[in-house]
Amino acid sequence: MSLYFPFQYGEVLSDTRYIGISGHSCSIIVLEESYFINPHFFHRVSGFKIKNMEDVLRLIEDPGNINFFYTFDSGQAFRWTVSSRGFTGVVDRRVVNIKKEGKAILILSNREEGVIEWFKNYFMADLDLERALEAIDVDPYIHSAIEKYRGLRLLRQEPWETLVSFIISANNNIPRIKGLVEKLSSSFGEPQEFQGKIYYSFPEPEALLEAGERALRELGVGFRASHIINAARFVTENPDWEEIVRNNGADEGREFLKKIKGVGDKIADCVLLYAFSKMDVFPRDVWINRVLEKLYFRGDRVPPSRIRTFLLSHFGSYMGLAQLYLYYWARRELQV
């Protein structure tokens, strides 16, 4: 793909992956499938004005036809918001705005360094999504989910934030989880400026330990406050915890994470799947168990061990991806 960046002064930069712009309007012509963007496109498309060199525009090819709405609405991440400007999130200590425009993805960030590598890692561009979906497309239910929500991708998120987010998720709904994660961040995170607005990164474990359980309860996290403090203490006392989980299998990683008081199988499996990309897990709670019983066991109550054995034999090593699609499909389509 060839890119040209004509400035308003007529200067042309060719074969460039990105450009930071200071006080200029920018045109981009993508010489692929007769796809063109007119001058002043960026302000028109995104609503943003590029004010300084810290705001960097990137274009990369769409890996696997990502559907950002499905991906951010699927209950695996809680720091993304949608507007006419696209999707804005605070992730990995950076603020990012993402918007699809034709065959391109526009990325604007307050941090230039490594944003392309971040994007590819976060959206698991190394995963051949179509091949993985083909592997799990083994029954009419998952087939319906895949056909309706194709483009939903697994994310590879920061482990500490994922751990705390899913501790907060216990007996909670998605809007409330998002609200509590945002409260934690604005109260104890570091400020990040982006397009004239202040955002907050997710707080480090040391910041939560310093704040203490009482301060967390005052934010409304309830009984989960003690579990969050337990998690913060655990990761500070085990600085190599990420490597331990990453370098071991799912069963060993699950048992290691369950050493944290308040972390059970479901929370541990969410961390394994959404932070460590271990797709041979299938996070389950009471609700998803009911869905599985309805779809695959004629509505009969069955022991958790039998469900797990079935899932592994039915979906194989990509069963975590199957969970993501079935969960999202069932939440939007089924009455359970």
N, C-alpha and C positions, 0 to 999 in steps of 0.2 A: 504494500500500500504506500503510495507516495503522498506526501502532505506538503502543501504550500501555505505560507503564512504572509500574505501581503499586508504591510502596514498602510496606514492612511497616507504616509509620505511616499509610498510606491516601492519601498524596499521589499524584496522577496527572499524568504528563507526557504530552501527546499530540503526534502528528506530529513525533516526534524521531527523528533517525537513530541516535543513540547516547547512552549515558550512562555516566559513570564513577561507581562506587559505592564509598563508604567505609564499611565496617562494616555494610552493610545487606544483607538478602536481597532479591532482585529477582524479580518476575514479569514475563513478557512475553506479551501476547496479540497475535497477528498476525491481523488481520481480513481473512483471505484464504482462501477455500476451507474455511471452518470449522476453521481450524488454530489450536490453542491450546496453550500451555505452562503448566503448573501453577506455583504458587508454589514458590520454592526450586529452580526448574528448573536453574539454571546449575550449582550444585554437583552435582546429581544427574546431569546430562547430561555434564558435562565432567570432573568430579572436582576442578575448581579451586575455590578460595575466593577471591573478589575482596577483596583486603586493603587496597588503597590506590588513590588516584586515578591512579596511573601505569599500573595495569592497566585497560585500556579495552575494554569489550565493544561490538562493532559487529554490526549485522545488515545484510546487503545481499542483493539478489535474486541468485539463481544465474544467471550469464551462460552460457547454453548447456549447462546440465546437466553441470557439471564432475564427472568422476570423479577424485577426488584420489588414490586408490590407483594407478590406471593411470598418472596423470600423473607421480607421484613415483617410480614403479617402472620407468619407461621408459628410464632411462639418460641423461636430459638434465640432471638436477640431483642433487646428492650430499649435501645438508645436511638432509634431512628424515627424521624418524623417526615411526613410527606406534605408537600405544598405545591403550588404552581411552579416553583423553582426546582422541583425534583425531590430527592431524598437527602436529608441532612442528618448526619450522625456524629456522635462523639465516640470514637473507637481507637483503641491503642494509642491514647494520649494525643490524638489529632482530631481536628474537626474536618469533615469531608462532606462535600455536596456532590451528588451523582445524578446525572440525567442522561437518558438515552435520546439520541437524535439521529434518526435514520439507522444507518449501519454502524454508527459510532457511539461510544460512551464518553460523555463529558465529565471530567473530574476536576473539581476545584477544592483546594485544601489550604489550610493555613501553614502546613509544613511540606516543603518541597521534597526533602530528602526521602528517598525510598518509597514514594507514593505508588509507583507502578508495581514494585515488588510487594508492597502491602496489599494492593488490590488483588493481585494474583493469588497471594496466600489466603487472604480473608475469604475470597469467593471460591477457593479451591479450584483454580483454573487447571490444576494438575489432574483433576478428576474428569475422566471421560464420562460425562453425565448420560449421554445417550446409551452408551454401552452398559452402564450400571442400571439404568432404567429397563433396558431390555432383559437384564438378568433377573430382575424382580417382577417382571410383568407376567405373572404365573396364574392369575385368577381374575374373574370379572371385576372384583372390587378394586384391587390395586390398579387394574387396567383403566377403570373409570377415573380413578384419582390421577393417574399419569396423564391421561388424555385431557382432562379438564384443567390441570394445574402444571402442565409442562413448562419448564423454565424455573420452577422452584428449586433452589440449590441449597445444599448444606453449607453452613459457614464454618470457618476455622477461627474461633474467637480466642481472646486473651483468657487464659485459664483462671486467674484469680477473680476477675469480674464475672466469669461464667459461674464459678462456684458460688459466689455470694448471690448472684441473681437467682439461681435455682434454689438456694436456701430460702430466699424471699418468696419463691413461687409456691411453697408448701401451703396448701389450703387457700389458694389465692386465685384471682382471675387476672387476665393479661393487662387490662387497663390499670388495675391497682398495682401490679408488679412494676409496670413502667413508671407509675407515679412515685413509688417508694425508691426505686433505683435512682430516679432523678433527684429526689430529696437527699439521698445519701451523697450523691455527687455534688450538688450545689452547697451542701453543708460542710463537707470534708474533702472535696476534691480540689484540684488546682485549676485556676481560671485559664481559659483559652480564648483569645480574641479572634473573631472571624467575621468579616464583613460588617464591622461596627457593632457587633453583638458579643456578649460574654457567654461562653459555654463553660462547662466544668468537666474535667476528666474524672474517671472513676477513682475513688479514694484508695490510696495504698493501705495495706493491712496495718502498718504502723499508725496511720492517722486514725483508724477506727479503734485501735487499742488505746490510743491516747484519749479519744473521745469517751470511751467507756460504754457499758451496756445501758446505763440510764439515759444517756443522750440519744442512743439509738431508739429506745422505747418512746422517747418524746417525739420522735419523727413518725411514729405510728407503726413500726414493724412488729410490735407485740412480742409474742413468745419467741419469735425468730431472732431477737436481739442477742440472746445468750448464745445461740448457734453461730451467729455471725462472729461474735467475739471468739468463740471456740475455734472457728476457722481461721481467723486472723492470727491467733496465737499459734495454731498448728503450722501455718505456712512460714511464720517467722522463725519458729523453732526447727523447721525442716526446710532450709533454703533450697535444697535440691529436689523438692517435692515434684516439680514439673518433670524433671528428668526421670525420676523414679516411675511416674505414671506413663510417661511417653515411651520408655524403654522396656516396659513390661506388657504382658497381654492384658486383655480386658478383665479377666477374672482377678488377676493380681492387682490391677489398678483399682478395681472396685473395692476390694477388701482394704487396700491402703487408704482410700478416701473415706471409707466407713469408720476409720479410727477417729474421725471428727464427730464429736457428739452432735446429733441433729442431722447427720448425713446418712441416709439409707440407700437402698438399691436404686430407687428412681432418681434421686438427685445425683448420685455417683454416676449413673449411666448417662444422664444429661451432660455432665462434665466430660465424660469419656467421648461422647459423640460430638458435641458442639464445640469443644475446645481442642480435643486431641485426635479427632477424625477417626476414632475407632468404630468402624461401621458394623462390627459384629456384636453390637448391643442393641437393645430395643427398649428404651425407657418406657416404663409402664406405671400407671397409677390406677386407682379404682375405676375411673371413667374409661380409660383406654382398654382396661380389661373387659369392661362391659361391651365395648365396641367389638373387641375380638371374639367374645363369646357369642354375640349376636350374629356376626358374619361367618364365623368358622366352626361354631359348636352348637348351632341351632338354638342359641339362647340359654343353653345349660350352663350352670356354674361348674367350673373346672378348677383344679388346683393350679397355682402359679407355676409350679414345676412342669406341669403338662403343657401349659401355654408356651413356656420358654422352649421346650423341646420341639413343639410344633413350629414355632417361628424360625428356629435355626434350620430345621429340615425343609421348611417351605420356602423361605426367602434366602437362605444361605448367608454368605459373608457380607452382603449388602443390606442386611435386615434393618440397620439403622436408617438407611435411606427410605426403606419401605415404611418405617414408623413415621417419618416426617410427612410423607405423602398421605398415608392413611389417616394420621391425626388431623392434618389440615382439611382433607376431604370430608372426614366424618364430622368435624366441628362445624363445617359450613353446610353440609348436605343431609346429615342423619339426625333423627330424633332418638336419643338414647336415654 
